[in-house]
Amino acid sequence: MAVESALVVAVHARPGSRVRAGDPIAVLESMKMETTVTAPFDGEVIAVSITANAQVERGAPLMRIR
C-alpha cells in the first residue's frame, strides 16, 4: 500500500538558509512513523513550500535548493 500524503511535523530550513548534503530540512509523519527529510546536496534554500501541521501529497515539492 502506497502512502498518498503525510503531515509536516517540523520545518528546519527557511529561505536563505545554507544547507549541506544530509542536513535535516523537514520531518514528515505518515502512518504514525516520522521520517526526516535531508538535503540532497549542498546549497542555499531559495523557497519553502511547506508549513508545520500541513498535509502534503506524495511527490509534492517541499523546498527549492540552489
PDB file of N, H, CA, C and O in Angstrom:
ATOM      1  N   MET A   1       0.846  -1.176   0.000  1.00  0.00           N
ATOM      2  CA  MET A   1       0.000   0.000   0.000  1.00  0.00           C
ATOM      3  C   MET A   1       0.895   1.245   0.000  1.00  0.00           C
ATOM      4  O   MET A   1       1.741   1.411   0.879  1.00  0.00           O
ATOM      5  N   ALA A   2       0.703   2.095  -0.974  1.00  0.00           N
ATOM      6  H   ALA A   2       0.016   1.960  -1.688  1.00  0.00           H
ATOM      7  CA  ALA A   2       1.496   3.327  -1.093  1.00  0.00           C
ATOM      8  C   ALA A   2       0.877   4.435  -0.248  1.00  0.00           C
ATOM      9  O   ALA A   2      -0.345   4.565  -0.178  1.00  0.00           O
ATOM     10  N   VAL A   3       1.723   5.223   0.385  1.00  0.00           N
ATOM     11  H   VAL A   3       2.716   5.117   0.328  1.00  0.00           H
ATOM     12  CA  VAL A   3       1.266   6.351   1.182  1.00  0.00           C
ATOM     13  C   VAL A   3       1.009   7.517   0.237  1.00  0.00           C
ATOM     14  O   VAL A   3       1.864   7.852  -0.583  1.00  0.00           O
ATOM     15  N   GLU A   4      -0.158   8.134   0.346  1.00  0.00           N
ATOM     16  H   GLU A   4      -0.852   7.862   1.012  1.00  0.00           H
ATOM     17  CA  GLU A   4      -0.539   9.216  -0.563  1.00  0.00           C
ATOM     18  C   GLU A   4      -0.307  10.605   0.015  1.00  0.00           C
ATOM     19  O   GLU A   4      -0.207  11.572  -0.740  1.00  0.00           O
ATOM     20  N   SER A   5      -0.220  10.730   1.352  1.00  0.00           N
ATOM     21  H   SER A   5      -0.301   9.945   1.966  1.00  0.00           H
ATOM     22  CA  SER A   5       0.026  12.039   1.951  1.00  0.00           C
ATOM     23  C   SER A   5       0.740  11.869   3.289  1.00  0.00           C
ATOM     24  O   SER A   5       0.814  10.773   3.844  1.00  0.00           O
ATOM     25  N   ALA A   6       1.262  12.989   3.788  1.00  0.00           N
ATOM     26  H   ALA A   6       1.201  13.879   3.338  1.00  0.00           H
ATOM     27  CA  ALA A   6       1.971  12.987   5.069  1.00  0.00           C
ATOM     28  C   ALA A   6       1.717  14.315   5.765  1.00  0.00           C
ATOM     29  O   ALA A   6       1.355  15.304   5.127  1.00  0.00           O
ATOM     30  N   LEU A   7       1.907  14.330   7.056  1.00  0.00           N
ATOM     31  H   LEU A   7       2.201  13.527   7.575  1.00  0.00           H
ATOM     32  CA  LEU A   7       1.783  15.535   7.856  1.00  0.00           C
ATOM     33  C   LEU A   7       3.173  16.117   8.077  1.00  0.00           C
ATOM     34  O   LEU A   7       4.105  15.394   8.431  1.00  0.00           O
ATOM     35  N   VAL A   8       3.312  17.425   7.868  1.00  0.00           N
ATOM     36  H   VAL A   8       2.556  18.012   7.580  1.00  0.00           H
ATOM     37  CA  VAL A   8       4.585  18.091   8.132  1.00  0.00           C
ATOM     38  C   VAL A   8       4.671  18.336   9.635  1.00  0.00           C
ATOM     39  O   VAL A   8       3.876  19.098  10.186  1.00  0.00           O
ATOM     40  N   VAL A   9       5.618  17.705  10.291  1.00  0.00           N
ATOM     41  H   VAL A   9       6.264  17.086   9.843  1.00  0.00           H
ATOM     42  CA  VAL A   9       5.804  17.843  11.736  1.00  0.00           C
ATOM     43  C   VAL A   9       6.689  19.044  12.055  1.00  0.00           C
ATOM     44  O   VAL A   9       6.416  19.786  12.999  1.00  0.00           O
ATOM     45  N   ALA A  10       7.750  19.236  11.266  1.00  0.00           N
ATOM     46  H   ALA A  10       7.971  18.633  10.499  1.00  0.00           H
ATOM     47  CA  ALA A  10       8.689  20.337  11.511  1.00  0.00           C
ATOM     48  C   ALA A  10       9.362  20.743  10.210  1.00  0.00           C
ATOM     49  O   ALA A  10       9.568  19.924   9.314  1.00  0.00           O
ATOM     50  N   VAL A  11       9.698  22.020  10.126  1.00  0.00           N
ATOM     51  H   VAL A  11       9.530  22.685  10.854  1.00  0.00           H
ATOM     52  CA  VAL A  11      10.457  22.554   9.000  1.00  0.00           C
ATOM     53  C   VAL A  11      11.731  23.162   9.588  1.00  0.00           C
ATOM     54  O   VAL A  11      11.663  24.090  10.394  1.00  0.00           O
ATOM     55  N   HIS A  12      12.884  22.642   9.189  1.00  0.00           N
ATOM     56  H   HIS A  12      12.939  21.888   8.535  1.00  0.00           H
ATOM     57  CA  HIS A  12      14.156  23.074   9.777  1.00  0.00           C
ATOM     58  C   HIS A  12      14.925  24.087   8.935  1.00  0.00           C
ATOM     59  O   HIS A  12      15.939  24.617   9.389  1.00  0.00           O
ATOM     60  N   ALA A  13      14.468  24.362   7.731  1.00  0.00           N
ATOM     61  H   ALA A  13      13.645  23.932   7.362  1.00  0.00           H
ATOM     62  CA  ALA A  13      15.175  25.303   6.856  1.00  0.00           C
ATOM     63  C   ALA A  13      14.204  26.375   6.384  1.00  0.00           C
ATOM     64  O   ALA A  13      12.997  26.147   6.296  1.00  0.00           O
ATOM     65  N   ARG A  14      14.748  27.543   6.084  1.00  0.00           N
ATOM     66  H   ARG A  14      15.728  27.728   6.156  1.00  0.00           H
ATOM     67  CA  ARG A  14      13.923  28.637   5.571  1.00  0.00           C
ATOM     68  C   ARG A  14      14.690  29.318   4.447  1.00  0.00           C
ATOM     69  O   ARG A  14      15.896  29.110   4.311  1.00  0.00           O
ATOM     70  N   PRO A  15      14.013  30.123   3.643  1.00  0.00           N
ATOM     71  CA  PRO A  15      14.717  30.787   2.550  1.00  0.00           C
ATOM     72  C   PRO A  15      15.947  31.536   3.073  1.00  0.00           C
ATOM     73  O   PRO A  15      15.884  32.242   4.079  1.00  0.00           O
ATOM     74  N   GLY A  16      17.039  31.365   2.377  1.00  0.00           N
ATOM     75  H   GLY A  16      17.090  30.791   1.560  1.00  0.00           H
ATOM     76  CA  GLY A  16      18.303  31.985   2.781  1.00  0.00           C
ATOM     77  C   GLY A  16      19.197  31.064   3.590  1.00  0.00           C
ATOM     78  O   GLY A  16      20.385  31.343   3.749  1.00  0.00           O
ATOM     79  N   SER A  17      18.649  29.971   4.103  1.00  0.00           N
ATOM     80  H   SER A  17      17.684  29.744   3.973  1.00  0.00           H
ATOM     81  CA  SER A  17      19.456  29.014   4.878  1.00  0.00           C
ATOM     82  C   SER A  17      20.454  28.308   3.973  1.00  0.00           C
ATOM     83  O   SER A  17      20.123  27.928   2.850  1.00  0.00           O
ATOM     84  N   ARG A  18      21.674  28.135   4.464  1.00  0.00           N
ATOM     85  H   ARG A  18      21.943  28.444   5.376  1.00  0.00           H
ATOM     86  CA  ARG A  18      22.675  27.327   3.771  1.00  0.00           C
ATOM     87  C   ARG A  18      22.558  25.912   4.324  1.00  0.00           C
ATOM     88  O   ARG A  18      22.522  25.719   5.539  1.00  0.00           O
ATOM     89  N   VAL A  19      22.500  24.937   3.449  1.00  0.00           N
ATOM     90  H   VAL A  19      22.530  25.094   2.462  1.00  0.00           H
ATOM     91  CA  VAL A  19      22.409  23.538   3.871  1.00  0.00           C
ATOM     92  C   VAL A  19      23.509  22.739   3.205  1.00  0.00           C
ATOM     93  O   VAL A  19      24.001  23.094   2.134  1.00  0.00           O
ATOM     94  N   ARG A  20      23.880  21.666   3.853  1.00  0.00           N
ATOM     95  H   ARG A  20      23.481  21.378   4.724  1.00  0.00           H
ATOM     96  CA  ARG A  20      24.859  20.731   3.307  1.00  0.00           C
ATOM     97  C   ARG A  20      24.142  19.418   3.055  1.00  0.00           C
ATOM     98  O   ARG A  20      23.139  19.123   3.705  1.00  0.00           O
ATOM     99  N   ALA A  21      24.637  18.640   2.133  1.00  0.00           N
ATOM    100  H   ALA A  21      25.452  18.880   1.605  1.00  0.00           H
ATOM    101  CA  ALA A  21      24.050  17.331   1.837  1.00  0.00           C
ATOM    102  C   ALA A  21      23.916  16.532   3.131  1.00  0.00           C
ATOM    103  O   ALA A  21      24.882  16.386   3.880  1.00  0.00           O
ATOM    104  N   GLY A  22      22.736  16.024   3.386  1.00  0.00           N
ATOM    105  H   GLY A  22      21.951  16.142   2.778  1.00  0.00           H
ATOM    106  CA  GLY A  22      22.486  15.227   4.591  1.00  0.00           C
ATOM    107  C   GLY A  22      21.922  16.008   5.761  1.00  0.00           C
ATOM    108  O   GLY A  22      21.479  15.407   6.740  1.00  0.00           O
ATOM    109  N   ASP A  23      21.927  17.345   5.688  1.00  0.00           N
ATOM    110  H   ASP A  23      22.287  17.833   4.893  1.00  0.00           H
ATOM    111  CA  ASP A  23      21.336  18.154   6.770  1.00  0.00           C
ATOM    112  C   ASP A  23      19.825  17.921   6.815  1.00  0.00           C
ATOM    113  O   ASP A  23      19.184  17.845   5.767  1.00  0.00           O
ATOM    114  N   PRO A  24      19.249  17.808   8.008  1.00  0.00           N
ATOM    115  CA  PRO A  24      17.794  17.668   8.099  1.00  0.00           C
ATOM    116  C   PRO A  24      17.120  18.985   7.691  1.00  0.00           C
ATOM    117  O   PRO A  24      17.495  20.056   8.168  1.00  0.00           O
ATOM    118  N   ILE A  25      16.122  18.894   6.804  1.00  0.00           N
ATOM    119  H   ILE A  25      15.817  18.024   6.416  1.00  0.00           H
ATOM    120  CA  ILE A  25      15.413  20.098   6.371  1.00  0.00           C
ATOM    121  C   ILE A  25      13.939  20.070   6.758  1.00  0.00           C
ATOM    122  O   ILE A  25      13.295  21.117   6.810  1.00  0.00           O
ATOM    123  N   ALA A  26      13.395  18.876   7.032  1.00  0.00           N
ATOM    124  H   ALA A  26      13.919  18.025   6.990  1.00  0.00           H
ATOM    125  CA  ALA A  26      11.997  18.762   7.445  1.00  0.00           C
ATOM    126  C   ALA A  26      11.759  17.385   8.058  1.00  0.00           C
ATOM    127  O   ALA A  26      12.542  16.455   7.864  1.00  0.00           O
ATOM    128  N   VAL A  27      10.655  17.278   8.806  1.00  0.00           N
ATOM    129  H   VAL A  27      10.019  18.034   8.964  1.00  0.00           H
ATOM    130  CA  VAL A  27      10.236  15.996   9.365  1.00  0.00           C
ATOM    131  C   VAL A  27       8.787  15.781   8.944  1.00  0.00           C
ATOM    132  O   VAL A  27       7.942  16.655   9.138  1.00  0.00           O
ATOM    133  N   LEU A  28       8.501  14.611   8.365  1.00  0.00           N
ATOM    134  H   LEU A  28       9.187  13.900   8.207  1.00  0.00           H
ATOM    135  CA  LEU A  28       7.158  14.248   7.929  1.00  0.00           C
ATOM    136  C   LEU A  28       6.685  13.048   8.729  1.00  0.00           C
ATOM    137  O   LEU A  28       7.482  12.206   9.142  1.00  0.00           O
ATOM    138  N   GLU A  29       5.377  12.981   8.943  1.00  0.00           N
ATOM    139  H   GLU A  29       4.729  13.665   8.608  1.00  0.00           H
ATOM    140  CA  GLU A  29       4.789  11.840   9.643  1.00  0.00           C
ATOM    141  C   GLU A  29       3.722  11.215   8.762  1.00  0.00           C
ATOM    142  O   GLU A  29       2.869  11.906   8.205  1.00  0.00           O
ATOM    143  N   SER A  30       3.785   9.894   8.647  1.00  0.00           N
ATOM    144  H   SER A  30       4.478   9.333   9.100  1.00  0.00           H
ATOM    145  CA  SER A  30       2.783   9.155   7.899  1.00  0.00           C
ATOM    146  C   SER A  30       2.636   7.790   8.540  1.00  0.00           C
ATOM    147  O   SER A  30       3.629   7.138   8.864  1.00  0.00           O
ATOM    148  N   MET A  31       1.419   7.366   8.720  1.00  0.00           N
ATOM    149  H   MET A  31       0.613   7.896   8.457  1.00  0.00           H
ATOM    150  CA  MET A  31       1.135   6.065   9.324  1.00  0.00           C
ATOM    151  C   MET A  31       1.849   5.909  10.670  1.00  0.00           C
ATOM    152  O   MET A  31       2.380   4.841  10.973  1.00  0.00           O
ATOM    153  N   LYS A  32       1.858   6.969  11.470  1.00  0.00           N
ATOM    154  H   LYS A  32       1.426   7.837  11.223  1.00  0.00           H
ATOM    155  CA  LYS A  32       2.438   7.014  12.813  1.00  0.00           C
ATOM    156  C   LYS A  32       3.959   6.857  12.840  1.00  0.00           C
ATOM    157  O   LYS A  32       4.533   6.564  13.889  1.00  0.00           O
ATOM    158  N   MET A  33       4.611   7.049  11.694  1.00  0.00           N
ATOM    159  H   MET A  33       4.145   7.286  10.842  1.00  0.00           H
ATOM    160  CA  MET A  33       6.068   6.981  11.631  1.00  0.00           C
ATOM    161  C   MET A  33       6.605   8.319  11.159  1.00  0.00           C
ATOM    162  O   MET A  33       6.086   8.899  10.206  1.00  0.00           O
ATOM    163  N   GLU A  34       7.639   8.810  11.819  1.00  0.00           N
ATOM    164  H   GLU A  34       8.061   8.339  12.593  1.00  0.00           H
ATOM    165  CA  GLU A  34       8.272  10.065  11.421  1.00  0.00           C
ATOM    166  C   GLU A  34       9.469   9.775  10.524  1.00  0.00           C
ATOM    167  O   GLU A  34      10.235   8.841  10.761  1.00  0.00           O
ATOM    168  N   THR A  35       9.610  10.598   9.487  1.00  0.00           N
ATOM    169  H   THR A  35       8.987  11.357   9.294  1.00  0.00           H
ATOM    170  CA  THR A  35      10.723  10.478   8.563  1.00  0.00           C
ATOM    171  C   THR A  35      11.404  11.829   8.439  1.00  0.00           C
ATOM    172  O   THR A  35      10.749  12.834   8.162  1.00  0.00           O
ATOM    173  N   THR A  36      12.709  11.860   8.642  1.00  0.00           N
ATOM    174  H   THR A  36      13.242  11.044   8.868  1.00  0.00           H
ATOM    175  CA  THR A  36      13.465  13.095   8.470  1.00  0.00           C
ATOM    176  C   THR A  36      13.868  13.210   7.007  1.00  0.00           C
ATOM    177  O   THR A  36      14.464  12.295   6.439  1.00  0.00           O
ATOM    178  N   VAL A  37      13.537  14.343   6.412  1.00  0.00           N
ATOM    179  H   VAL A  37      13.053  15.086   6.874  1.00  0.00           H
ATOM    180  CA  VAL A  37      13.911  14.628   5.029  1.00  0.00           C
ATOM    181  C   VAL A  37      15.221  15.407   5.083  1.00  0.00           C
ATOM    182  O   VAL A  37      15.329  16.393   5.812  1.00  0.00           O
ATOM    183  N   THR A  38      16.209  14.971   4.316  1.00  0.00           N
ATOM    184  H   THR A  38      16.121  14.170   3.724  1.00  0.00           H
ATOM    185  CA  THR A  38      17.516  15.623   4.338  1.00  0.00           C
ATOM    186  C   THR A  38      17.810  16.292   2.999  1.00  0.00           C
ATOM    187  O   THR A  38      17.248  15.926   1.967  1.00  0.00           O
ATOM    188  N   ALA A  39      18.696  17.275   3.039  1.00  0.00           N
ATOM    189  H   ALA A  39      19.152  17.573   3.877  1.00  0.00           H
ATOM    190  CA  ALA A  39      19.101  17.974   1.822  1.00  0.00           C
ATOM    191  C   ALA A  39      19.845  16.998   0.917  1.00  0.00           C
ATOM    192  O   ALA A  39      20.726  16.275   1.384  1.00  0.00           O
ATOM    193  N   PRO A  40      19.506  16.967  -0.367  1.00  0.00           N
ATOM    194  CA  PRO A  40      20.175  16.029  -1.271  1.00  0.00           C
ATOM    195  C   PRO A  40      21.570  16.490  -1.704  1.00  0.00           C
ATOM    196  O   PRO A  40      22.377  15.686  -2.171  1.00  0.00           O
ATOM    197  N   PHE A  41      21.849  17.800  -1.544  1.00  0.00           N
ATOM    198  H   PHE A  41      21.193  18.453  -1.165  1.00  0.00           H
ATOM    199  CA  PHE A  41      23.145  18.346  -1.941  1.00  0.00           C
ATOM    200  C   PHE A  41      23.363  19.663  -1.206  1.00  0.00           C
ATOM    201  O   PHE A  41      22.435  20.207  -0.608  1.00  0.00           O
ATOM    202  N   ASP A  42      24.592  20.174  -1.251  1.00  0.00           N
ATOM    203  H   ASP A  42      25.346  19.732  -1.737  1.00  0.00           H
ATOM    204  CA  ASP A  42      24.919  21.461  -0.637  1.00  0.00           C
ATOM    205  C   ASP A  42      24.240  22.580  -1.420  1.00  0.00           C
ATOM    206  O   ASP A  42      24.097  22.486  -2.639  1.00  0.00           O
ATOM    207  N   GLY A  43      23.822  23.639  -0.726  1.00  0.00           N
ATOM    208  H   GLY A  43      23.938  23.715   0.264  1.00  0.00           H
ATOM    209  CA  GLY A  43      23.251  24.784  -1.426  1.00  0.00           C
ATOM    210  C   GLY A  43      22.554  25.745  -0.495  1.00  0.00           C
ATOM    211  O   GLY A  43      22.691  25.682   0.727  1.00  0.00           O
ATOM    212  N   GLU A  44      21.795  26.644  -1.118  1.00  0.00           N
ATOM    213  H   GLU A  44      21.684  26.694  -2.110  1.00  0.00           H
ATOM    214  CA  GLU A  44      21.022  27.647  -0.387  1.00  0.00           C
ATOM    215  C   GLU A  44      19.543  27.408  -0.642  1.00  0.00           C
ATOM    216  O   GLU A  44      19.127  27.226  -1.786  1.00  0.00           O
ATOM    217  N   VAL A  45      18.750  27.407   0.424  1.00  0.00           N
ATOM    218  H   VAL A  45      19.088  27.554   1.353  1.00  0.00           H
ATOM    219  CA  VAL A  45      17.307  27.251   0.281  1.00  0.00           C
ATOM    220  C   VAL A  45      16.772  28.552  -0.312  1.00  0.00           C
ATOM    221  O   VAL A  45      16.971  29.629   0.250  1.00  0.00           O
ATOM    222  N   ILE A  46      16.091  28.441  -1.452  1.00  0.00           N
ATOM    223  H   ILE A  46      15.929  27.566  -1.909  1.00  0.00           H
ATOM    224  CA  ILE A  46      15.551  29.646  -2.084  1.00  0.00           C
ATOM    225  C   ILE A  46      14.035  29.731  -1.984  1.00  0.00           C
ATOM    226  O   ILE A  46      13.470  30.804  -2.194  1.00  0.00           O
ATOM    227  N   ALA A  47      13.362  28.630  -1.669  1.00  0.00           N
ATOM    228  H   ALA A  47      13.820  27.758  -1.498  1.00  0.00           H
ATOM    229  CA  ALA A  47      11.909  28.654  -1.492  1.00  0.00           C
ATOM    230  C   ALA A  47      11.485  27.475  -0.623  1.00  0.00           C
ATOM    231  O   ALA A  47      12.028  26.377  -0.747  1.00  0.00           O
ATOM    232  N   VAL A  48      10.511  27.706   0.258  1.00  0.00           N
ATOM    233  H   VAL A  48      10.069  28.598   0.359  1.00  0.00           H
ATOM    234  CA  VAL A  48       9.942  26.657   1.101  1.00  0.00           C
ATOM    235  C   VAL A  48       8.449  26.601   0.803  1.00  0.00           C
ATOM    236  O   VAL A  48       7.750  27.608   0.919  1.00  0.00           O
ATOM    237  N   SER A  49       7.963  25.428   0.421  1.00  0.00           N
ATOM    238  H   SER A  49       8.531  24.610   0.326  1.00  0.00           H
ATOM    239  CA  SER A  49       6.571  25.263   0.008  1.00  0.00           C
ATOM    240  C   SER A  49       5.696  24.613   1.072  1.00  0.00           C
ATOM    241  O   SER A  49       4.529  24.318   0.816  1.00  0.00           O
ATOM    242  N   ILE A  50       6.243  24.388   2.257  1.00  0.00           N
ATOM    243  H   ILE A  50       7.192  24.627   2.465  1.00  0.00           H
ATOM    244  CA  ILE A  50       5.508  23.677   3.308  1.00  0.00           C
ATOM    245  C   ILE A  50       5.495  24.484   4.603  1.00  0.00           C
ATOM    246  O   ILE A  50       6.315  25.378   4.808  1.00  0.00           O
ATOM    247  N   THR A  51       4.552  24.149   5.461  1.00  0.00           N
ATOM    248  H   THR A  51       3.885  23.422   5.294  1.00  0.00           H
ATOM    249  CA  THR A  51       4.493  24.713   6.810  1.00  0.00           C
ATOM    250  C   THR A  51       4.199  23.580   7.783  1.00  0.00           C
ATOM    251  O   THR A  51       3.639  22.554   7.398  1.00  0.00           O
ATOM    252  N   ALA A  52       4.572  23.766   9.027  1.00  0.00           N
ATOM    253  H   ALA A  52       5.027  24.600   9.339  1.00  0.00           H
ATOM    254  CA  ALA A  52       4.299  22.755  10.052  1.00  0.00           C
ATOM    255  C   ALA A  52       2.792  22.560  10.181  1.00  0.00           C
ATOM    256  O   ALA A  52       2.018  23.505  10.029  1.00  0.00           O
ATOM    257  N   ASN A  53       2.392  21.344  10.458  1.00  0.00           N
ATOM    258  H   ASN A  53       3.021  20.576  10.582  1.00  0.00           H
ATOM    259  CA  ASN A  53       0.998  20.932  10.655  1.00  0.00           C
ATOM    260  C   ASN A  53       0.164  20.955   9.383  1.00  0.00           C
ATOM    261  O   ASN A  53      -1.065  20.944   9.456  1.00  0.00           O
ATOM    262  N   ALA A  54       0.803  20.985   8.225  1.00  0.00           N
ATOM    263  H   ALA A  54       1.801  20.994   8.166  1.00  0.00           H
ATOM    264  CA  ALA A  54       0.095  20.933   6.947  1.00  0.00           C
ATOM    265  C   ALA A  54       0.240  19.547   6.332  1.00  0.00           C
ATOM    266  O   ALA A  54       1.240  18.866   6.559  1.00  0.00           O
ATOM    267  N   GLN A  55      -0.738  19.135   5.569  1.00  0.00           N
ATOM    268  H   GLN A  55      -1.551  19.688   5.385  1.00  0.00           H
ATOM    269  CA  GLN A  55      -0.674  17.876   4.836  1.00  0.00           C
ATOM    270  C   GLN A  55       0.026  18.134   3.508  1.00  0.00           C
ATOM    271  O   GLN A  55      -0.201  19.165   2.876  1.00  0.00           O
ATOM    272  N   VAL A  56       0.868  17.212   3.085  1.00  0.00           N
ATOM    273  H   VAL A  56       1.052  16.374   3.599  1.00  0.00           H
ATOM    274  CA  VAL A  56       1.495  17.282   1.768  1.00  0.00           C
ATOM    275  C   VAL A  56       1.191  15.989   1.021  1.00  0.00           C
ATOM    276  O   VAL A  56       1.155  14.905   1.602  1.00  0.00           O
ATOM    277  N   GLU A  57       0.977  16.134  -0.264  1.00  0.00           N
ATOM    278  H   GLU A  57       1.007  17.015  -0.736  1.00  0.00           H
ATOM    279  CA  GLU A  57       0.695  14.976  -1.103  1.00  0.00           C
ATOM    280  C   GLU A  57       1.990  14.313  -1.549  1.00  0.00           C
ATOM    281  O   GLU A  57       3.036  14.958  -1.628  1.00  0.00           O
ATOM    282  N   ARG A  58       1.912  13.059  -1.831  1.00  0.00           N
ATOM    283  H   ARG A  58       1.062  12.535  -1.768  1.00  0.00           H
ATOM    284  CA  ARG A  58       3.056  12.295  -2.319  1.00  0.00           C
ATOM    285  C   ARG A  58       3.605  12.971  -3.576  1.00  0.00           C
ATOM    286  O   ARG A  58       2.852  13.287  -4.497  1.00  0.00           O
ATOM    287  N   GLY A  59       4.910  13.188  -3.608  1.00  0.00           N
ATOM    288  H   GLY A  59       5.522  12.931  -2.860  1.00  0.00           H
ATOM    289  CA  GLY A  59       5.573  13.767  -4.771  1.00  0.00           C
ATOM    290  C   GLY A  59       5.568  15.282  -4.819  1.00  0.00           C
ATOM    291  O   GLY A  59       6.175  15.864  -5.718  1.00  0.00           O
ATOM    292  N   ALA A  60       4.894  15.945  -3.869  1.00  0.00           N
ATOM    293  H   ALA A  60       4.401  15.472  -3.139  1.00  0.00           H
ATOM    294  CA  ALA A  60       4.850  17.405  -3.866  1.00  0.00           C
ATOM    295  C   ALA A  60       6.231  17.975  -3.516  1.00  0.00           C
ATOM    296  O   ALA A  60       6.926  17.425  -2.661  1.00  0.00           O
ATOM    297  N   PRO A  61       6.629  19.069  -4.168  1.00  0.00           N
ATOM    298  CA  PRO A  61       7.913  19.688  -3.814  1.00  0.00           C
ATOM    299  C   PRO A  61       7.828  20.320  -2.421  1.00  0.00           C
ATOM    300  O   PRO A  61       6.846  20.989  -2.102  1.00  0.00           O
ATOM    301  N   LEU A  62       8.844  20.110  -1.605  1.00  0.00           N
ATOM    302  H   LEU A  62       9.642  19.566  -1.864  1.00  0.00           H
ATOM    303  CA  LEU A  62       8.863  20.652  -0.245  1.00  0.00           C
ATOM    304  C   LEU A  62       9.601  21.983  -0.192  1.00  0.00           C
ATOM    305  O   LEU A  62       9.151  22.926   0.459  1.00  0.00           O
ATOM    306  N   MET A  63      10.738  22.053  -0.881  1.00  0.00           N
ATOM    307  H   MET A  63      11.104  21.287  -1.410  1.00  0.00           H
ATOM    308  CA  MET A  63      11.505  23.305  -0.947  1.00  0.00           C
ATOM    309  C   MET A  63      12.451  23.242  -2.138  1.00  0.00           C
ATOM    310  O   MET A  63      12.729  22.174  -2.683  1.00  0.00           O
ATOM    311  N   ARG A  64      12.938  24.422  -2.525  1.00  0.00           N
ATOM    312  H   ARG A  64      12.712  25.289  -2.082  1.00  0.00           H
ATOM    313  CA  ARG A  64      13.908  24.520  -3.618  1.00  0.00           C
ATOM    314  C   ARG A  64      15.263  24.900  -3.043  1.00  0.00           C
ATOM    315  O   ARG A  64      15.383  25.827  -2.241  1.00  0.00           O
ATOM    316  N   ILE A  65      16.277  24.163  -3.471  1.00  0.00           N
ATOM    317  H   ILE A  65      16.180  23.410  -4.122  1.00  0.00           H
ATOM    318  CA  ILE A  65      17.641  24.409  -3.034  1.00  0.00           C
ATOM    319  C   ILE A  65      18.491  24.676  -4.271  1.00  0.00           C
ATOM    320  O   ILE A  65      18.469  23.911  -5.235  1.00  0.00           O
ATOM    321  N   ARG A  66      19.231  25.760  -4.226  1.00  0.00           N
ATOM    322  H   ARG A  66      19.249  26.382  -3.443  1.00  0.00           H
ATOM    323  CA  ARG A  66      20.092  26.115  -5.366  1.00  0.00           C
ATOM    324  C   ARG A  66      21.536  25.986  -4.950  1.00  0.00           C
ATOM    325  O   ARG A  66      22.435  26.236  -5.753  1.00  0.00           O
TER     326      ARG A  66
END
